[in-house]
């Protein structure tokens, strides 16, 4: 029997459940993206021109986890006698996006007591002043694809110009997160294109190359080691890894959903590893992961990934 880290196994039932529900693995892709955000964050230490970046990828690829992890690590609020300092200005671009709602969202995040008051020009002026007064070091915005209207499939150039002006006036680095269509906003504006020279695509894992297969199995091995069991569940073994890849299409969010729920079943049954039957049961529960697939890869005696 192959044992895992005893620090993860000598836990109460409640502690094991919490460990599983909050399980997060800093795989190489995640670490690289995190470091790139740090480079943008610290760019003004080396130049007067802020480095900005766009992080794109499909839903479930890990963008939101990356966003929240960076906020959790670096977001700090310091109260001084004459002002409040805030390291990060972060939020989600509202949908539908308009100049007013865009400015109000950021004013609210910086503690403006009346974010909806005033004209567009007044709100813009207050926001720029607050960013400078609060000594904001980095702006992070999620769901940047909302700059593209879903109904009209057109970019809101008015808001994009307002956003470009905000960067120019504050000289604060910006990291944006969004679906692939967020690229259209940046590509449509030469000044934004110059600013956002860093790009960080977050695609699902794939079996397109031998390196991709190895990367995915390494990820599953890391997850396995962090589960609070006395035994490994052998998630990285070729047979199980192939089934998980087929079930999830390599989408990180789907991978974690299936493994978390399977691990919770094992813990509540007082077992020390995930079994194939656990994966089979939870796969059938997640219609969003199945996406029309009629066959369950975890119920087949023999499985070959095609």
C-alpha positions as a LaTeX table, in Angstrom:
\begin{tabular}{lrrr}
\hline
Residue & $x$ (\AA) & $y$ (\AA) & $z$ (\AA) \\
\hline
Unk1 & 0.00 & 0.00 & 0.00 \\
Unk2 & 1.45 & 3.36 & $-1.06$ \\
Unk3 & 0.99 & 5.91 & 1.73 \\
Unk4 & 0.62 & 9.66 & 1.28 \\
Unk5 & 1.58 & 12.60 & 3.50 \\
Unk6 & 0.55 & 11.70 & 7.06 \\
Unk7 & $-0.17$ & 15.39 & 7.80 \\
Unk8 & $-3.10$ & 15.16 & 5.39 \\
Unk9 & $-4.46$ & 11.88 & 6.74 \\
Unk10 & $-4.41$ & 12.53 & 10.48 \\
Unk11 & $-7.46$ & 14.77 & 10.25 \\
Unk12 & $-11.00$ & 14.63 & 11.59 \\
Unk13 & $-13.88$ & 13.92 & 9.21 \\
Unk14 & $-14.80$ & 17.61 & 9.16 \\
Unk15 & $-11.19$ & 18.61 & 8.45 \\
Unk16 & $-10.95$ & 16.12 & 5.58 \\
Unk17 & $-14.17$ & 17.43 & 4.04 \\
Unk18 & $-12.90$ & 21.01 & 4.31 \\
Unk19 & $-9.56$ & 20.00 & 2.77 \\
Unk20 & $-11.32$ & 18.40 & $-0.20$ \\
Unk21 & $-13.72$ & 21.30 & $-0.75$ \\
Unk22 & $-10.88$ & 23.85 & $-0.73$ \\
Unk23 & $-8.40$ & 21.68 & $-2.64$ \\
Unk24 & $-6.22$ & 23.70 & $-5.01$ \\
Unk25 & $-3.13$ & 22.59 & $-6.93$ \\
Unk26 & $-0.49$ & 25.04 & $-8.15$ \\
Unk27 & 0.36 & 23.22 & $-11.36$ \\
Unk28 & 3.04 & 24.68 & $-13.71$ \\
Unk29 & 0.54 & 26.51 & $-15.94$ \\
Unk30 & $-0.99$ & 28.21 & $-12.92$ \\
Unk31 & 2.40 & 29.15 & $-11.48$ \\
Unk32 & 3.52 & 30.66 & $-14.79$ \\
Unk33 & 0.37 & 32.77 & $-15.09$ \\
Unk34 & 0.69 & 33.90 & $-11.46$ \\
Unk35 & 4.30 & 35.01 & $-12.07$ \\
Unk36 & 3.27 & 36.97 & $-15.16$ \\
Unk37 & 0.69 & 38.88 & $-13.10$ \\
Unk38 & 3.42 & 39.60 & $-10.55$ \\
Unk39 & 5.64 & 40.95 & $-13.33$ \\
Unk40 & 2.89 & 43.36 & $-14.38$ \\
Unk41 & 2.27 & 44.29 & $-10.74$ \\
Unk42 & 5.95 & 45.18 & $-10.22$ \\
Unk43 & 6.58 & 46.67 & $-13.67$ \\
Unk44 & 6.73 & 50.27 & $-12.45$ \\
Unk45 & 9.73 & 49.37 & $-10.32$ \\
Unk46 & 11.75 & 49.12 & $-13.54$ \\
Unk47 & 10.02 & 51.51 & $-15.96$ \\
Unk48 & 7.63 & 54.45 & $-16.03$ \\
Unk49 & 5.38 & 52.60 & $-18.50$ \\
Unk50 & 3.00 & 50.13 & $-16.80$ \\
Unk51 & 2.99 & 46.58 & $-18.19$ \\
Unk52 & $-0.53$ & 45.27 & $-18.84$ \\
Unk53 & $-1.74$ & 41.75 & $-19.66$ \\
Unk54 & $-4.79$ & 39.93 & $-20.99$ \\
Unk55 & $-5.64$ & 36.45 & $-19.63$ \\
Unk56 & $-8.07$ & 34.56 & $-21.87$ \\
Unk57 & $-9.61$ & 31.12 & $-22.01$ \\
Unk58 & $-12.90$ & 29.22 & $-22.12$ \\
Unk59 & $-15.15$ & 28.87 & $-19.09$ \\
Unk60 & $-13.73$ & 26.47 & $-16.53$ \\
Unk61 & $-10.11$ & 26.79 & $-17.66$ \\
Unk62 & $-8.99$ & 28.28 & $-14.34$ \\
Unk63 & $-9.10$ & 32.05 & $-14.94$ \\
Unk64 & $-11.35$ & 32.82 & $-11.99$ \\
Unk65 & $-9.28$ & 30.61 & $-9.66$ \\
Unk66 & $-6.16$ & 32.48 & $-10.76$ \\
Unk67 & $-7.92$ & 35.82 & $-10.27$ \\
Unk68 & $-9.11$ & 34.96 & $-6.76$ \\
Unk69 & $-5.75$ & 33.47 & $-5.75$ \\
Unk70 & $-3.88$ & 36.63 & $-6.70$ \\
Unk71 & $-6.40$ & 38.82 & $-4.90$ \\
Unk72 & $-6.17$ & 36.63 & $-1.80$ \\
Unk73 & $-2.37$ & 36.84 & $-1.85$ \\
Unk74 & $-1.85$ & 40.52 & $-2.55$ \\
Unk75 & $-4.99$ & 42.50 & $-1.74$ \\
Unk76 & $-4.17$ & 44.62 & 1.30 \\
Unk77 & $-5.88$ & 47.61 & 2.86 \\
Unk78 & $-3.85$ & 49.93 & 5.09 \\
Unk79 & $-5.44$ & 52.74 & 7.06 \\
Unk80 & $-3.44$ & 55.92 & 7.55 \\
Unk81 & $-4.37$ & 59.17 & 9.29 \\
Unk82 & $-5.13$ & 61.02 & 6.04 \\
Unk83 & $-6.09$ & 58.22 & 3.63 \\
Unk84 & $-6.73$ & 54.52 & 3.05 \\
Unk85 & $-4.19$ & 52.61 & 0.95 \\
Unk86 & $-5.43$ & 49.70 & $-1.18$ \\
Unk87 & $-2.95$ & 47.51 & $-3.05$ \\
Unk88 & $-5.36$ & 46.12 & $-5.66$ \\
Unk89 & $-8.43$ & 47.51 & $-7.38$ \\
Unk90 & $-10.34$ & 44.46 & $-8.53$ \\
Unk91 & $-13.83$ & 43.64 & $-9.70$ \\
Unk92 & $-16.05$ & 42.16 & $-12.40$ \\
Unk93 & $-17.03$ & 44.13 & $-15.49$ \\
Unk94 & $-20.83$ & 44.51 & $-15.33$ \\
Unk95 & $-23.11$ & 43.22 & $-18.08$ \\
Unk96 & $-24.35$ & 45.03 & $-20.05$ \\
Unk97 & $-21.43$ & 47.40 & $-19.70$ \\
Unk98 & $-21.94$ & 51.15 & $-19.86$ \\
Unk99 & $-19.60$ & 53.94 & $-18.87$ \\
Unk100 & $-21.68$ & 54.75 & $-15.80$ \\
Unk101 & $-21.89$ & 51.18 & $-14.47$ \\
Unk102 & $-18.22$ & 50.58 & $-15.28$ \\
Unk103 & $-17.08$ & 53.64 & $-13.31$ \\
Unk104 & $-19.54$ & 52.99 & $-10.48$ \\
Unk105 & $-18.26$ & 49.43 & $-10.02$ \\
Unk106 & $-14.70$ & 50.65 & $-9.51$ \\
Unk107 & $-15.71$ & 53.61 & $-7.35$ \\
Unk108 & $-17.59$ & 51.22 & $-5.06$ \\
Unk109 & $-14.59$ & 48.90 & $-4.81$ \\
Unk110 & $-12.48$ & 51.86 & $-3.65$ \\
Unk111 & $-14.97$ & 52.83 & $-0.98$ \\
Unk112 & $-16.63$ & 55.84 & $-2.62$ \\
Unk113 & $-19.69$ & 56.49 & $-0.40$ \\
Unk114 & $-21.90$ & 57.58 & $-3.32$ \\
Unk115 & $-20.64$ & 55.75 & $-6.45$ \\
Unk116 & $-23.82$ & 56.46 & $-8.47$ \\
Unk117 & $-23.82$ & 60.21 & $-7.91$ \\
Unk118 & $-22.53$ & 62.78 & $-10.34$ \\
Unk119 & $-22.02$ & 63.08 & $-14.07$ \\
Unk120 & $-19.85$ & 60.72 & $-16.10$ \\
Unk121 & $-17.06$ & 63.30 & $-16.05$ \\
Unk122 & $-17.35$ & 63.73 & $-12.29$ \\
Unk123 & $-17.28$ & 59.98 & $-11.67$ \\
Unk124 & $-14.25$ & 59.62 & $-13.93$ \\
Unk125 & $-12.43$ & 62.41 & $-12.10$ \\
Unk126 & $-13.24$ & 60.92 & $-8.67$ \\
Unk127 & $-12.08$ & 57.48 & $-9.77$ \\
Unk128 & $-8.72$ & 58.71 & $-11.06$ \\
Unk129 & $-8.20$ & 60.72 & $-7.85$ \\
Unk130 & $-9.16$ & 57.75 & $-5.66$ \\
Unk131 & $-6.80$ & 55.39 & $-7.52$ \\
Unk132 & $-3.94$ & 57.83 & $-6.94$ \\
Unk133 & $-4.90$ & 58.65 & $-3.35$ \\
Unk134 & $-5.27$ & 54.97 & $-2.42$ \\
Unk135 & $-1.89$ & 54.19 & $-4.00$ \\
Unk136 & $-3.41$ & 51.37 & $-6.07$ \\
Unk137 & $-0.59$ & 49.22 & $-7.49$ \\
Unk138 & $-2.57$ & 46.96 & $-9.84$ \\
Unk139 & $-6.03$ & 46.93 & $-11.42$ \\
Unk140 & $-7.59$ & 43.50 & $-12.10$ \\
Unk141 & $-10.86$ & 43.13 & $-13.99$ \\
Unk142 & $-12.71$ & 39.87 & $-14.64$ \\
Unk143 & $-15.29$ & 39.15 & $-17.40$ \\
Unk144 & $-13.68$ & 41.68 & $-19.76$ \\
Unk145 & $-15.57$ & 40.10 & $-22.69$ \\
Unk146 & $-18.58$ & 42.11 & $-21.48$ \\
Unk147 & $-17.04$ & 44.97 & $-23.45$ \\
Unk148 & $-18.45$ & 43.08 & $-26.46$ \\
Unk149 & $-22.26$ & 43.21 & $-26.65$ \\
Unk150 & $-23.76$ & 39.70 & $-26.77$ \\
Unk151 & $-26.87$ & 40.95 & $-28.53$ \\
Unk152 & $-25.15$ & 43.03 & $-31.22$ \\
Unk153 & $-21.74$ & 41.35 & $-31.23$ \\
Unk154 & $-20.24$ & 44.84 & $-31.26$ \\
Unk155 & $-17.53$ & 46.33 & $-29.10$ \\
Unk156 & $-18.59$ & 49.17 & $-26.82$ \\
Unk157 & $-15.96$ & 51.59 & $-28.10$ \\
Unk158 & $-17.16$ & 54.37 & $-25.82$ \\
Unk159 & $-16.40$ & 52.34 & $-22.70$ \\
Unk160 & $-13.17$ & 51.02 & $-24.23$ \\
Unk161 & $-11.97$ & 54.60 & $-24.82$ \\
Unk162 & $-12.90$ & 55.51 & $-21.26$ \\
Unk163 & $-10.91$ & 52.52 & $-20.02$ \\
Unk164 & $-7.89$ & 53.46 & $-22.18$ \\
Unk165 & $-8.02$ & 57.01 & $-20.79$ \\
Unk166 & $-8.14$ & 55.64 & $-17.23$ \\
Unk167 & $-4.91$ & 53.68 & $-17.80$ \\
Unk168 & $-3.19$ & 56.70 & $-19.36$ \\
Unk169 & $-4.22$ & 59.04 & $-16.54$ \\
Unk170 & $-3.37$ & 56.75 & $-13.63$ \\
Unk171 & $-0.34$ & 54.91 & $-15.08$ \\
Unk172 & $-1.32$ & 51.81 & $-13.09$ \\
Unk173 & $-0.70$ & 48.29 & $-14.52$ \\
Unk174 & $-3.84$ & 46.40 & $-15.51$ \\
Unk175 & $-4.52$ & 42.66 & $-15.85$ \\
Unk176 & $-7.73$ & 41.67 & $-17.61$ \\
Unk177 & $-9.46$ & 38.27 & $-17.54$ \\
Unk178 & $-12.05$ & 37.09 & $-20.04$ \\
Unk179 & $-13.25$ & 34.72 & $-22.72$ \\
Unk180 & $-11.52$ & 34.65 & $-26.10$ \\
Unk181 & $-13.72$ & 37.44 & $-27.51$ \\
Unk182 & $-12.04$ & 39.84 & $-25.08$ \\
Unk183 & $-9.16$ & 39.81 & $-27.58$ \\
Unk184 & $-11.38$ & 41.76 & $-30.00$ \\
Unk185 & $-11.51$ & 44.76 & $-27.65$ \\
Unk186 & $-7.74$ & 44.96 & $-27.36$ \\
Unk187 & $-7.10$ & 44.33 & $-31.04$ \\
Unk188 & $-9.55$ & 47.06 & $-32.07$ \\
Unk189 & $-7.69$ & 49.85 & $-30.26$ \\
Unk190 & $-4.04$ & 50.54 & $-31.21$ \\
Unk191 & $-3.28$ & 52.15 & $-27.84$ \\
Unk192 & $-4.74$ & 49.26 & $-25.87$ \\
Unk193 & $-2.92$ & 46.84 & $-28.17$ \\
Unk194 & 0.38 & 48.51 & $-27.34$ \\
Unk195 & $-0.38$ & 48.53 & $-23.62$ \\
Unk196 & $-1.49$ & 44.89 & $-23.43$ \\
Unk197 & 1.59 & 43.30 & $-24.97$ \\
Unk198 & 1.51 & 40.41 & $-22.46$ \\
Unk199 & $-0.95$ & 37.65 & $-23.34$ \\
Unk200 & $-1.67$ & 34.60 & $-21.23$ \\
Unk201 & $-4.02$ & 32.06 & $-22.88$ \\
Unk202 & $-5.39$ & 29.42 & $-20.50$ \\
Unk203 & $-6.56$ & 26.51 & $-22.63$ \\
Unk204 & $-7.90$ & 23.16 & $-21.41$ \\
Unk205 & $-5.40$ & 20.31 & $-21.04$ \\
Unk206 & $-5.23$ & 18.04 & $-24.08$ \\
Unk207 & $-3.90$ & 14.76 & $-25.42$ \\
Unk208 & $-2.77$ & 16.31 & $-28.72$ \\
Unk209 & 0.90 & 15.61 & $-27.99$ \\
Unk210 & 2.89 & 13.22 & $-25.78$ \\
Unk211 & 3.89 & 16.28 & $-23.73$ \\
Unk212 & 0.20 & 17.09 & $-23.25$ \\
Unk213 & $-0.52$ & 13.57 & $-22.00$ \\
Unk214 & 2.38 & 13.79 & $-19.55$ \\
Unk215 & 1.28 & 17.26 & $-18.37$ \\
Unk216 & $-2.24$ & 16.04 & $-17.62$ \\
Unk217 & $-1.09$ & 12.92 & $-15.79$ \\
Unk218 & 1.35 & 15.01 & $-13.75$ \\
Unk219 & $-1.53$ & 17.29 & $-12.77$ \\
Unk220 & $-3.62$ & 14.31 & $-11.63$ \\
Unk221 & $-0.65$ & 13.01 & $-9.64$ \\
Unk222 & $-0.35$ & 16.33 & $-7.84$ \\
Unk223 & $-4.06$ & 16.32 & $-7.02$ \\
Unk224 & $-3.82$ & 12.74 & $-5.74$ \\
Unk225 & $-0.97$ & 13.63 & $-3.38$ \\
Unk226 & $-3.02$ & 16.45 & $-1.86$ \\
Unk227 & $-6.09$ & 14.36 & $-1.08$ \\
Unk228 & $-6.51$ & 13.52 & 2.63 \\
Unk229 & $-6.28$ & 9.74 & 2.20 \\
Unk230 & $-3.88$ & 7.12 & 3.51 \\
Unk231 & $-3.65$ & 5.58 & 0.04 \\
Unk232 & $-3.13$ & 7.04 & $-3.41$ \\
Unk233 & $-6.15$ & 6.79 & $-5.70$ \\
Unk234 & $-3.85$ & 6.22 & $-8.70$ \\
Unk235 & $-5.49$ & 9.06 & $-10.62$ \\
Unk236 & $-2.36$ & 9.51 & $-12.75$ \\
Unk237 & $-2.32$ & 5.90 & $-13.95$ \\
Unk238 & $-2.90$ & 5.75 & $-17.70$ \\
Unk239 & $-6.24$ & 3.96 & $-17.45$ \\
Unk240 & $-7.82$ & 6.39 & $-14.96$ \\
Unk241 & $-6.20$ & 9.47 & $-16.51$ \\
Unk242 & $-7.56$ & 8.56 & $-19.95$ \\
Unk243 & $-11.07$ & 8.19 & $-18.55$ \\
Unk244 & $-10.86$ & 11.55 & $-16.73$ \\
Unk245 & $-9.60$ & 13.27 & $-19.88$ \\
Unk246 & $-12.49$ & 11.81 & $-21.90$ \\
Unk247 & $-15.00$ & 12.80 & $-19.21$ \\
Unk248 & $-13.79$ & 16.39 & $-18.80$ \\
Unk249 & $-12.14$ & 17.30 & $-22.13$ \\
Unk250 & $-9.26$ & 18.56 & $-20.01$ \\
Unk251 & $-11.25$ & 21.47 & $-18.54$ \\
Unk252 & $-9.73$ & 22.21 & $-15.15$ \\
Unk253 & $-13.01$ & 23.11 & $-13.45$ \\
Unk254 & $-14.60$ & 19.83 & $-14.59$ \\
Unk255 & $-11.56$ & 17.81 & $-13.49$ \\
Unk256 & $-11.73$ & 19.31 & $-10.00$ \\
Unk257 & $-15.52$ & 18.88 & $-9.73$ \\
Unk258 & $-15.37$ & 15.16 & $-10.49$ \\
Unk259 & $-12.39$ & 14.46 & $-8.23$ \\
Unk260 & $-13.71$ & 16.57 & $-5.34$ \\
Unk261 & $-17.14$ & 14.92 & $-5.38$ \\
Unk262 & $-15.64$ & 11.45 & $-5.72$ \\
Unk263 & $-13.29$ & 12.17 & $-2.80$ \\
Unk264 & $-16.19$ & 13.40 & $-0.66$ \\
Unk265 & $-18.05$ & 10.13 & $-1.33$ \\
Unk266 & $-15.00$ & 8.14 & $-0.23$ \\
Unk267 & $-14.50$ & 10.19 & 2.94 \\
Unk268 & $-18.14$ & 9.96 & 3.99 \\
Unk269 & $-17.99$ & 6.17 & 3.44 \\
Unk270 & $-14.87$ & 6.08 & 5.65 \\
Unk271 & $-12.68$ & 4.82 & 2.79 \\
Unk272 & $-9.04$ & 5.75 & 2.19 \\
Unk273 & $-9.04$ & 6.26 & $-1.58$ \\
Unk274 & $-11.23$ & 7.11 & $-4.54$ \\
Unk275 & $-12.61$ & 4.10 & $-6.40$ \\
Unk276 & $-13.72$ & 3.99 & $-10.02$ \\
Unk277 & $-17.33$ & 3.59 & $-8.89$ \\
Unk278 & $-17.12$ & 6.98 & $-7.14$ \\
Unk279 & $-16.01$ & 8.64 & $-10.36$ \\
Unk280 & $-18.78$ & 6.86 & $-12.29$ \\
Unk281 & $-21.51$ & 8.05 & $-9.93$ \\
Unk282 & $-20.42$ & 11.70 & $-9.76$ \\
Unk283 & $-19.90$ & 11.85 & $-13.53$ \\
Unk284 & $-23.57$ & 11.02 & $-14.04$ \\
Unk285 & $-24.54$ & 13.82 & $-11.63$ \\
Unk286 & $-22.83$ & 16.58 & $-13.62$ \\
Unk287 & $-24.82$ & 17.16 & $-16.80$ \\
Unk288 & $-22.71$ & 20.23 & $-17.61$ \\
Unk289 & $-19.61$ & 18.03 & $-17.73$ \\
Unk290 & $-21.24$ & 15.22 & $-19.71$ \\
Unk291 & $-22.33$ & 17.66 & $-22.47$ \\
Unk292 & $-24.52$ & 15.16 & $-24.29$ \\
Unk293 & $-22.18$ & 12.16 & $-23.95$ \\
Unk294 & $-24.29$ & 9.05 & $-23.46$ \\
Unk295 & $-21.49$ & 6.75 & $-22.33$ \\
Unk296 & $-19.88$ & 6.84 & $-18.90$ \\
Unk297 & $-16.12$ & 6.19 & $-19.23$ \\
Unk298 & $-15.87$ & 5.04 & $-15.60$ \\
Unk299 & $-18.34$ & 2.16 & $-15.96$ \\
Unk300 & $-16.53$ & 0.40 & $-18.81$ \\
Unk301 & $-14.34$ & $-2.56$ & $-17.92$ \\
Unk302 & $-11.92$ & $-1.66$ & $-20.69$ \\
Unk303 & $-11.48$ & 1.84 & $-21.99$ \\
Unk304 & $-9.42$ & 3.26 & $-24.81$ \\
Unk305 & $-9.10$ & 7.00 & $-25.32$ \\
Unk306 & $-9.67$ & 7.89 & $-28.98$ \\
\hline
\end{tabular}
